Amino acid sequence: MSKVTSAVRTKEKSKLFIKCADANWESFTEQTETHDISETGISFYLKKPVWVDTHLTIKIASSNLFGHLHTVTAKVVRVHVDSSSRQFVAARFDE
């Protein structure tokens, strides 16, 4: 049986610039902020709907973990719409 280890997630409010295609396959850019972040992934809220497995380009500004400005690519692994219709997105970094 293999042991699954997860990276420690840190709550922070870094500004994010997300670039990807929405659920209608139209390219968009949206500004948001992190909900939490780790060395392997990130979570945040988006207004535009996206699919699981969507590829993202994320610019992270002023993160305690990644520094002043860091650009990564990631893949959406989970999407949840909460009771106020906000879309919570969890993504795993490609790098």
DRENPAMAR-840175 format. One record per residue (C-alpha): residue number from 1; chain; x, z, y; residue in three letters. Coordinates in pm, 1 decimal. Layout:
// residues N
{k NUM	c A	east X	up Z	north Y	r ALA}
...
***
This chain:
// residues 95
{k 1	c A	east 0.0	up 0.0	north 0.0	r MET}
{k 2	c A	east 149.2	up -98.5	north 334.2	r SER}
{k 3	c A	east 150.2	up 139.4	north 625.9	r LYS}
{k 4	c A	east 5.9	up 7.2	north 953.3	r VAL}
{k 5	c A	east 173.1	up 137.5	north 1265.6	r THR}
{k 6	c A	east 34.1	up 88.4	north 1610.0	r SER}
{k 7	c A	east 210.1	up 99.5	north 1941.6	r ALA}
{k 8	c A	east 127.6	up 381.1	north 2179.8	r VAL}
{k 9	c A	east -126.9	up 264.6	north 2435.2	r ARG}
{k 10	c A	east -85.2	up 382.5	north 2793.2	r THR}
{k 11	c A	east -373.2	up 400.3	north 3039.8	r LYS}
{k 12	c A	east -278.1	up 226.0	north 3363.8	r GLU}
{k 13	c A	east -438.7	up 20.5	north 3638.1	r LYS}
{k 14	c A	east -194.8	up -267.5	north 3685.9	r SER}
{k 15	c A	east -326.8	up -584.3	north 3848.9	r LYS}
{k 16	c A	east -367.6	up -876.0	north 3608.6	r LEU}
{k 17	c A	east -408.1	up -1248.4	north 3661.9	r PHE}
{k 18	c A	east -563.7	up -1403.3	north 3350.5	r ILE}
{k 19	c A	east -553.4	up -1779.2	north 3288.6	r LYS}
{k 20	c A	east -737.6	up -1932.9	north 2993.9	r CYS}
{k 21	c A	east -1041.5	up -2131.6	north 2883.2	r ALA}
{k 22	c A	east -1381.5	up -1962.1	north 2883.4	r ASP}
{k 23	c A	east -1650.0	up -1976.4	north 2613.0	r ALA}
{k 24	c A	east -1748.6	up -2323.4	north 2741.5	r ASN}
{k 25	c A	east -1385.1	up -2444.9	north 2712.2	r TRP}
{k 26	c A	east -1347.7	up -2466.2	north 3092.2	r GLU}
{k 27	c A	east -1017.2	up -2345.4	north 3233.9	r SER}
{k 28	c A	east -1032.1	up -2049.9	north 3471.7	r PHE}
{k 29	c A	east -819.8	up -1784.5	north 3638.9	r THR}
{k 30	c A	east -951.4	up -1434.5	north 3699.3	r GLU}
{k 31	c A	east -802.9	up -1126.0	north 3860.7	r GLN}
{k 32	c A	east -868.0	up -792.1	north 3689.7	r THR}
{k 33	c A	east -673.3	up -478.4	north 3596.9	r GLU}
{k 34	c A	east -548.6	up -319.4	north 3279.2	r THR}
{k 35	c A	east -756.7	up -67.4	north 3090.2	r HIS}
{k 36	c A	east -460.4	up 18.1	north 2869.5	r ASP}
{k 37	c A	east -135.7	up -144.4	north 2761.5	r ILE}
{k 38	c A	east 135.1	up -112.8	north 2495.4	r SER}
{k 39	c A	east 443.5	up -307.2	north 2390.2	r GLU}
{k 40	c A	east 224.7	up -517.9	north 2158.5	r THR}
{k 41	c A	east -106.2	up -558.0	north 2340.0	r GLY}
{k 42	c A	east -336.4	up -501.8	north 2633.3	r ILE}
{k 43	c A	east -701.8	up -442.1	north 2712.7	r SER}
{k 44	c A	east -903.0	up -520.1	north 3025.6	r PHE}
{k 45	c A	east -1246.1	up -628.0	north 3149.9	r TYR}
{k 46	c A	east -1334.8	up -991.5	north 3231.2	r LEU}
{k 47	c A	east -1636.3	up -1138.3	north 3408.9	r LYS}
{k 48	c A	east -1607.1	up -1481.4	north 3241.4	r LYS}
{k 49	c A	east -1690.8	up -1488.3	north 2868.2	r PRO}
{k 50	c A	east -1410.9	up -1567.1	north 2621.7	r VAL}
{k 51	c A	east -1395.9	up -1607.3	north 2243.3	r TRP}
{k 52	c A	east -1191.9	up -1411.9	north 1991.0	r VAL}
{k 53	c A	east -870.3	up -1613.2	north 1921.4	r ASP}
{k 54	c A	east -863.3	up -1751.1	north 2279.5	r THR}
{k 55	c A	east -505.8	up -1793.3	north 2404.9	r HIS}
{k 56	c A	east -430.5	up -1631.3	north 2740.3	r LEU}
{k 57	c A	east -152.7	up -1642.2	north 2995.7	r THR}
{k 58	c A	east -134.4	up -1302.8	north 3165.6	r ILE}
{k 59	c A	east 62.5	up -1210.0	north 3477.4	r LYS}
{k 60	c A	east 103.1	up -832.7	north 3490.9	r ILE}
{k 61	c A	east 186.8	up -683.9	north 3831.8	r ALA}
{k 62	c A	east 350.4	up -342.6	north 3877.1	r SER}
{k 63	c A	east 329.0	up -213.8	north 3520.3	r SER}
{k 64	c A	east 510.9	up 105.1	north 3425.5	r ASN}
{k 65	c A	east 590.2	up -57.7	north 3090.6	r LEU}
{k 66	c A	east 689.1	up -412.1	north 3200.5	r PHE}
{k 67	c A	east 805.6	up -367.0	north 3560.1	r GLY}
{k 68	c A	east 715.0	up -533.9	north 3888.7	r HIS}
{k 69	c A	east 597.1	up -877.7	north 3767.2	r LEU}
{k 70	c A	east 585.3	up -993.1	north 3405.8	r HIS}
{k 71	c A	east 418.0	up -1299.8	north 3248.5	r THR}
{k 72	c A	east 315.8	up -1300.0	north 2881.1	r VAL}
{k 73	c A	east 101.7	up -1505.2	north 2648.2	r THR}
{k 74	c A	east -151.5	up -1332.4	north 2426.8	r ALA}
{k 75	c A	east -438.4	up -1394.6	north 2187.3	r LYS}
{k 76	c A	east -780.4	up -1228.4	north 2216.1	r VAL}
{k 77	c A	east -838.5	up -1008.1	north 1909.1	r VAL}
{k 78	c A	east -1158.3	up -826.2	north 2014.5	r ARG}
{k 79	c A	east -1441.6	up -874.0	north 2264.3	r VAL}
{k 80	c A	east -1713.3	up -618.1	north 2334.9	r HIS}
{k 81	c A	east -1993.2	up -633.2	north 2591.9	r VAL}
{k 82	c A	east -2087.8	up -283.0	north 2709.2	r ASP}
{k 83	c A	east -2427.4	up -152.4	north 2825.1	r SER}
{k 84	c A	east -2360.2	up -265.4	north 3184.6	r SER}
{k 85	c A	east -2284.1	up -622.0	north 3062.1	r SER}
{k 86	c A	east -1910.9	up -588.7	north 3130.2	r ARG}
{k 87	c A	east -1694.1	up -773.8	north 2878.0	r GLN}
{k 88	c A	east -1412.1	up -562.0	north 2733.4	r PHE}
{k 89	c A	east -1125.4	up -774.8	north 2597.9	r VAL}
{k 90	c A	east -839.8	up -663.0	north 2373.2	r ALA}
{k 91	c A	east -546.4	up -902.2	north 2327.4	r ALA}
{k 92	c A	east -222.4	up -900.4	north 2126.0	r ARG}
{k 93	c A	east 93.8	up -1031.6	north 2290.5	r PHE}
{k 94	c A	east 251.8	up -1339.9	north 2128.8	r ASP}
{k 95	c A	east 604.3	up -1225.4	north 2206.0	r GLU}
***
